[in-house]
Amino acid sequence: MQKFLSVLLATAAIGIGAAAAQTGSSGPMSRPSATPQGAAPGQSGTILSERDVIEKLTAEGYNNVGSLKREGNIYSADAMKNGRKVSLSIDARSGKVDTH
């Protein structure tokens, strides 16, 4: 009887481990920086994360990035470049930056 219970518990543990391996990891530590979001009709791809946008703006010479907000597929932000304050629109999919 004890041997039967040991075999039953081992089989159950293997089954649970296999099921967990199939589901993959979905915790916050496994998330890529560019997060797939629900695409608007006719669009596909990923939405850049706020971190991605800030890194892109910094690489393009902007600093003091603030007021970063996303509405749909457009981020808006204020930043400084060459000593001047600028208002920006950033395409959340392509990363294209427009000043206004």
PALUM-594025 format. One line per field, with one value per atom (N, C-alpha, C): residue number from 1; residue in three letters; atom name; x negated, y negated, z negated. Coordinates in Angstrom, 1 decimal. Layout:
<rs>
nr: NUM; ...
rest: Ala; ...
atom: CA; ...
u: X; ...
v: Y; ...
w: Z; ...
</rs>
This chain:
<rs>
nr: 1; 1; 1; 2; 2; 2; 3; 3; 3; 4; 4; 4; 5; 5; 5; 6; 6; 6; 7; 7; 7; 8; 8; 8; 9; 9; 9; 10; 10; 10; 11; 11; 11; 12; 12; 12; 13; 13; 13; 14; 14; 14; 15; 15; 15; 16; 16; 16; 17; 17; 17; 18; 18; 18; 19; 19; 19; 20; 20; 20; 21; 21; 21; 22; 22; 22; 23; 23; 23; 24; 24; 24; 25; 25; 25; 26; 26; 26; 27; 27; 27; 28; 28; 28; 29; 29; 29; 30; 30; 30; 31; 31; 31; 32; 32; 32; 33; 33; 33; 34; 34; 34; 35; 35; 35; 36; 36; 36; 37; 37; 37; 38; 38; 38; 39; 39; 39; 40; 40; 40; 41; 41; 41; 42; 42; 42; 43; 43; 43; 44; 44; 44; 45; 45; 45; 46; 46; 46; 47; 47; 47; 48; 48; 48; 49; 49; 49; 50; 50; 50; 51; 51; 51; 52; 52; 52; 53; 53; 53; 54; 54; 54; 55; 55; 55; 56; 56; 56; 57; 57; 57; 58; 58; 58; 59; 59; 59; 60; 60; 60; 61; 61; 61; 62; 62; 62; 63; 63; 63; 64; 64; 64; 65; 65; 65; 66; 66; 66; 67; 67; 67; 68; 68; 68; 69; 69; 69; 70; 70; 70; 71; 71; 71; 72; 72; 72; 73; 73; 73; 74; 74; 74; 75; 75; 75; 76; 76; 76; 77; 77; 77; 78; 78; 78; 79; 79; 79; 80; 80; 80; 81; 81; 81; 82; 82; 82; 83; 83; 83; 84; 84; 84; 85; 85; 85; 86; 86; 86; 87; 87; 87; 88; 88; 88; 89; 89; 89; 90; 90; 90; 91; 91; 91; 92; 92; 92; 93; 93; 93; 94; 94; 94; 95; 95; 95; 96; 96; 96; 97; 97; 97; 98; 98; 98; 99; 99; 99; 100; 100; 100
rest: Met; Met; Met; Gln; Gln; Gln; Lys; Lys; Lys; Phe; Phe; Phe; Leu; Leu; Leu; Ser; Ser; Ser; Val; Val; Val; Leu; Leu; Leu; Leu; Leu; Leu; Ala; Ala; Ala; Thr; Thr; Thr; Ala; Ala; Ala; Ala; Ala; Ala; Ile; Ile; Ile; Gly; Gly; Gly; Ile; Ile; Ile; Gly; Gly; Gly; Ala; Ala; Ala; Ala; Ala; Ala; Ala; Ala; Ala; Ala; Ala; Ala; Gln; Gln; Gln; Thr; Thr; Thr; Gly; Gly; Gly; Ser; Ser; Ser; Ser; Ser; Ser; Gly; Gly; Gly; Pro; Pro; Pro; Met; Met; Met; Ser; Ser; Ser; Arg; Arg; Arg; Pro; Pro; Pro; Ser; Ser; Ser; Ala; Ala; Ala; Thr; Thr; Thr; Pro; Pro; Pro; Gln; Gln; Gln; Gly; Gly; Gly; Ala; Ala; Ala; Ala; Ala; Ala; Pro; Pro; Pro; Gly; Gly; Gly; Gln; Gln; Gln; Ser; Ser; Ser; Gly; Gly; Gly; Thr; Thr; Thr; Ile; Ile; Ile; Leu; Leu; Leu; Ser; Ser; Ser; Glu; Glu; Glu; Arg; Arg; Arg; Asp; Asp; Asp; Val; Val; Val; Ile; Ile; Ile; Glu; Glu; Glu; Lys; Lys; Lys; Leu; Leu; Leu; Thr; Thr; Thr; Ala; Ala; Ala; Glu; Glu; Glu; Gly; Gly; Gly; Tyr; Tyr; Tyr; Asn; Asn; Asn; Asn; Asn; Asn; Val; Val; Val; Gly; Gly; Gly; Ser; Ser; Ser; Leu; Leu; Leu; Lys; Lys; Lys; Arg; Arg; Arg; Glu; Glu; Glu; Gly; Gly; Gly; Asn; Asn; Asn; Ile; Ile; Ile; Tyr; Tyr; Tyr; Ser; Ser; Ser; Ala; Ala; Ala; Asp; Asp; Asp; Ala; Ala; Ala; Met; Met; Met; Lys; Lys; Lys; Asn; Asn; Asn; Gly; Gly; Gly; Arg; Arg; Arg; Lys; Lys; Lys; Val; Val; Val; Ser; Ser; Ser; Leu; Leu; Leu; Ser; Ser; Ser; Ile; Ile; Ile; Asp; Asp; Asp; Ala; Ala; Ala; Arg; Arg; Arg; Ser; Ser; Ser; Gly; Gly; Gly; Lys; Lys; Lys; Val; Val; Val; Asp; Asp; Asp; Thr; Thr; Thr; His; His; His
atom: N; CA; C; N; CA; C; N; CA; C; N; CA; C; N; CA; C; N; CA; C; N; CA; C; N; CA; C; N; CA; C; N; CA; C; N; CA; C; N; CA; C; N; CA; C; N; CA; C; N; CA; C; N; CA; C; N; CA; C; N; CA; C; N; CA; C; N; CA; C; N; CA; C; N; CA; C; N; CA; C; N; CA; C; N; CA; C; N; CA; C; N; CA; C; N; CA; C; N; CA; C; N; CA; C; N; CA; C; N; CA; C; N; CA; C; N; CA; C; N; CA; C; N; CA; C; N; CA; C; N; CA; C; N; CA; C; N; CA; C; N; CA; C; N; CA; C; N; CA; C; N; CA; C; N; CA; C; N; CA; C; N; CA; C; N; CA; C; N; CA; C; N; CA; C; N; CA; C; N; CA; C; N; CA; C; N; CA; C; N; CA; C; N; CA; C; N; CA; C; N; CA; C; N; CA; C; N; CA; C; N; CA; C; N; CA; C; N; CA; C; N; CA; C; N; CA; C; N; CA; C; N; CA; C; N; CA; C; N; CA; C; N; CA; C; N; CA; C; N; CA; C; N; CA; C; N; CA; C; N; CA; C; N; CA; C; N; CA; C; N; CA; C; N; CA; C; N; CA; C; N; CA; C; N; CA; C; N; CA; C; N; CA; C; N; CA; C; N; CA; C; N; CA; C; N; CA; C; N; CA; C; N; CA; C; N; CA; C; N; CA; C; N; CA; C; N; CA; C; N; CA; C; N; CA; C; N; CA; C; N; CA; C; N; CA; C; N; CA; C
u: -0.8; 0.0; -0.9; -1.9; -2.8; -3.5; -3.9; -4.6; -3.6; -2.3; -1.3; -1.1; -1.0; -0.9; -2.1; -3.3; -4.5; -4.5; -4.1; -4.0; -2.9; -1.8; -0.7; -1.1; -1.8; -2.3; -3.3; -4.2; -5.3; -4.6; -3.6; -2.9; -2.2; -1.6; -0.9; -1.8; -3.0; -4.0; -4.5; -4.7; -5.2; -4.2; -2.9; -1.8; -1.7; -1.8; -1.7; -2.9; -4.1; -5.2; -5.1; -4.6; -4.5; -3.5; -2.4; -1.3; -1.9; -2.7; -3.2; -4.2; -5.0; -6.0; -5.3; -4.1; -3.4; -2.8; -2.5; -1.8; -2.9; -4.1; -5.1; -5.1; -6.0; -6.1; -5.4; -4.5; -3.8; -3.9; -4.9; -5.1; -5.7; -5.8; -6.3; -7.8; -8.5; -10.0; -10.2; -9.2; -9.4; -8.9; -8.4; -7.8; -8.9; -8.8; -9.8; -9.5; -10.5; -10.4; -9.3; -9.2; -8.2; -7.0; -6.0; -4.9; -3.8; -3.5; -2.4; -1.1; -0.3; 0.9; 2.0; 3.3; 4.3; 4.2; 4.1; 3.9; 5.3; 5.2; 6.4; 6.7; 7.9; 8.3; 7.4; 6.9; 6.0; 4.5; 4.2; 2.8; 2.3; 1.0; 0.4; -0.9; -1.6; -2.9; -2.8; -3.8; -3.9; -3.9; -3.5; -3.5; -4.8; -5.5; -6.8; -6.4; -7.2; -7.0; -7.4; -7.0; -7.5; -9.0; -9.6; -11.1; -11.7; -11.1; -11.7; -11.6; -10.5; -10.4; -11.4; -11.6; -12.5; -13.9; -14.3; -15.6; -15.8; -14.8; -14.9; -15.1; -14.3; -14.4; -15.8; -16.3; -17.6; -18.7; -18.6; -19.5; -19.5; -18.3; -18.2; -18.5; -19.0; -19.5; -18.6; -17.4; -16.5; -16.8; -16.6; -16.8; -15.6; -15.6; -14.5; -13.2; -13.0; -11.7; -10.7; -9.6; -8.5; -7.2; -6.2; -4.7; -4.5; -5.2; -5.0; -3.7; -2.8; -1.5; -1.2; -0.4; -0.1; 1.5; 1.9; 3.3; 3.4; 3.9; 3.9; 2.5; 2.2; 0.9; -0.1; 0.2; -0.6; -1.0; -2.3; -2.8; -3.0; -2.8; -3.1; -4.1; -4.9; -5.9; -6.4; -7.0; -7.8; -9.2; -10.1; -11.5; -12.4; -13.7; -14.6; -15.5; -15.8; -16.8; -17.5; -18.9; -19.7; -19.3; -18.9; -18.6; -17.2; -16.4; -15.0; -14.0; -12.9; -11.8; -11.0; -10.7; -9.9; -8.8; -7.7; -6.6; -6.7; -6.5; -6.8; -5.6; -5.4; -4.5; -5.3; -5.1; -5.9; -5.0; -5.2; -4.4; -4.7; -3.7; -3.9; -4.4; -4.2; -4.6; -5.9; -6.1; -7.3; -8.4; -8.0; -9.0; -9.3; -8.6; -8.9; -8.5; -9.4; -9.3; -8.9; -7.9; -7.5; -7.5; -8.0; -8.0; -6.8; -6.3; -5.2; -5.2
v: 1.2; 0.0; -1.3; -1.3; -2.4; -2.7; -1.6; -1.7; -2.2; -1.8; -2.3; -3.8; -4.3; -5.7; -6.5; -6.0; -6.7; -6.8; -5.7; -5.8; -6.8; -6.8; -7.7; -9.2; -9.5; -10.8; -11.3; -10.4; -10.7; -11.0; -10.2; -10.4; -11.7; -12.0; -13.3; -14.5; -14.4; -15.5; -15.7; -14.6; -14.7; -15.3; -14.9; -15.5; -17.0; -17.4; -18.9; -19.6; -19.1; -19.7; -19.9; -18.9; -18.9; -20.0; -20.1; -21.1; -22.5; -22.7; -24.0; -24.4; -23.4; -23.7; -24.1; -23.6; -23.9; -25.3; -25.8; -27.2; -28.3; -28.0; -29.1; -30.0; -31.0; -32.0; -33.2; -33.7; -34.9; -36.0; -35.8; -36.8; -38.1; -39.1; -40.4; -40.3; -39.4; -39.3; -38.7; -38.1; -37.5; -38.4; -39.5; -40.4; -41.1; -41.1; -41.8; -43.3; -44.1; -45.5; -46.1; -45.5; -46.0; -45.0; -45.4; -44.6; -44.4; -43.2; -43.1; -43.6; -44.3; -44.8; -44.5; -44.6; -44.4; -45.4; -44.9; -45.8; -46.5; -47.7; -48.4; -47.7; -47.9; -47.3; -47.7; -46.7; -47.0; -47.2; -47.0; -47.2; -46.0; -45.8; -44.7; -45.1; -44.3; -44.7; -44.8; -45.5; -45.7; -47.2; -47.5; -48.8; -49.0; -50.1; -50.3; -50.7; -50.2; -50.5; -51.9; -52.5; -53.8; -53.8; -52.7; -52.7; -52.7; -52.0; -52.0; -53.4; -54.1; -55.5; -56.4; -56.3; -57.2; -56.9; -55.6; -55.3; -55.8; -55.7; -56.2; -57.7; -58.4; -59.9; -60.3; -59.6; -59.9; -59.7; -58.6; -58.3; -59.4; -60.0; -61.1; -62.5; -62.5; -63.8; -64.6; -64.0; -64.6; -64.3; -65.2; -64.9; -65.5; -65.3; -65.8; -65.4; -64.2; -63.7; -63.7; -64.3; -64.3; -64.2; -64.1; -64.0; -63.0; -61.9; -60.8; -60.1; -60.2; -59.6; -58.9; -57.8; -57.2; -57.2; -57.6; -57.5; -56.8; -55.6; -54.8; -54.4; -54.8; -54.5; -55.7; -56.7; -57.9; -58.2; -58.3; -58.8; -60.3; -61.1; -62.5; -62.7; -63.7; -64.0; -65.4; -65.9; -67.2; -66.8; -67.5; -67.2; -68.4; -68.3; -69.4; -68.9; -69.7; -69.4; -70.7; -70.7; -71.8; -73.0; -72.8; -73.9; -74.5; -73.8; -74.3; -73.3; -73.7; -72.8; -72.5; -71.2; -70.8; -69.9; -69.9; -69.0; -67.9; -66.7; -65.6; -64.7; -64.1; -63.0; -61.9; -60.7; -59.5; -58.4; -57.9; -56.8; -55.5; -55.0; -53.9; -52.6; -52.5; -51.3; -51.4; -52.5; -52.7; -53.5; -54.3; -55.1; -56.4; -56.7; -58.0; -59.2; -60.1; -61.3; -62.5; -63.2; -64.5; -65.6; -66.7; -67.9; -68.8; -69.5; -70.5; -71.5
w: 0.0; 0.0; 0.0; -0.8; -0.9; 0.5; 1.1; 2.4; 3.4; 3.4; 4.3; 4.1; 2.9; 2.6; 3.1; 3.0; 3.4; 4.9; 5.7; 7.1; 7.5; 6.9; 7.2; 7.0; 5.9; 5.7; 6.7; 7.0; 8.0; 9.4; 9.8; 11.0; 11.0; 9.9; 9.9; 10.0; 9.3; 9.3; 10.7; 11.5; 12.8; 13.7; 13.5; 14.3; 14.1; 12.8; 12.5; 13.1; 13.0; 13.6; 15.1; 15.7; 17.2; 17.6; 16.8; 17.1; 16.9; 15.9; 15.6; 16.7; 17.2; 18.2; 19.5; 19.8; 21.0; 21.0; 19.8; 19.7; 19.9; 19.7; 19.8; 18.7; 18.7; 17.6; 18.0; 17.2; 17.5; 16.4; 15.5; 14.4; 14.9; 14.1; 14.5; 14.8; 14.3; 14.6; 16.0; 16.6; 17.9; 19.1; 18.8; 19.8; 20.6; 21.9; 22.7; 22.6; 23.0; 22.9; 23.9; 25.0; 26.0; 25.8; 25.3; 24.9; 26.0; 26.4; 27.3; 26.7; 27.4; 26.9; 27.9; 27.5; 28.5; 29.6; 30.8; 31.9; 32.3; 32.8; 33.3; 34.6; 35.1; 36.3; 37.5; 38.2; 39.3; 38.9; 37.7; 37.2; 36.5; 36.5; 35.8; 35.2; 34.5; 33.9; 32.4; 31.9; 30.5; 30.2; 29.0; 28.4; 27.6; 27.9; 27.1; 25.7; 24.8; 23.4; 23.1; 21.9; 21.6; 21.5; 20.9; 20.8; 22.2; 23.2; 24.6; 25.1; 24.9; 25.4; 24.8; 23.5; 22.8; 23.3; 23.5; 24.0; 25.4; 26.3; 27.6; 27.7; 26.8; 26.8; 26.3; 25.3; 24.8; 25.8; 26.6; 27.7; 28.8; 28.9; 29.9; 29.4; 28.2; 27.7; 26.8; 26.4; 25.6; 24.1; 23.2; 21.8; 21.0; 19.7; 18.8; 19.4; 19.8; 20.4; 19.3; 19.5; 18.4; 19.1; 18.2; 18.7; 19.7; 19.7; 20.7; 20.5; 21.5; 21.5; 22.8; 22.7; 24.0; 24.1; 25.3; 25.7; 27.0; 27.0; 28.2; 28.7; 29.9; 30.5; 30.4; 29.6; 29.6; 28.1; 27.9; 26.6; 26.8; 25.7; 25.7; 24.5; 24.7; 23.6; 23.8; 22.7; 22.8; 22.5; 23.1; 22.9; 23.3; 23.0; 23.4; 24.5; 25.4; 26.4; 26.8; 26.8; 27.1; 26.3; 25.0; 24.2; 24.3; 25.2; 25.4; 25.0; 24.4; 24.1; 25.3; 25.5; 26.7; 26.2; 27.0; 26.8; 27.9; 27.5; 28.5; 28.6; 29.8; 30.1; 30.6; 30.0; 30.4; 30.8; 32.0; 32.4; 31.6; 30.9; 29.9; 30.6; 31.9; 32.6; 33.3; 34.1; 34.9; 34.1; 33.1; 32.4; 33.0; 34.1; 34.8; 33.9; 33.8; 33.0; 33.8; 33.4; 34.0; 32.9; 33.2; 32.3; 32.7; 31.7; 32.0; 31.0
</rs>
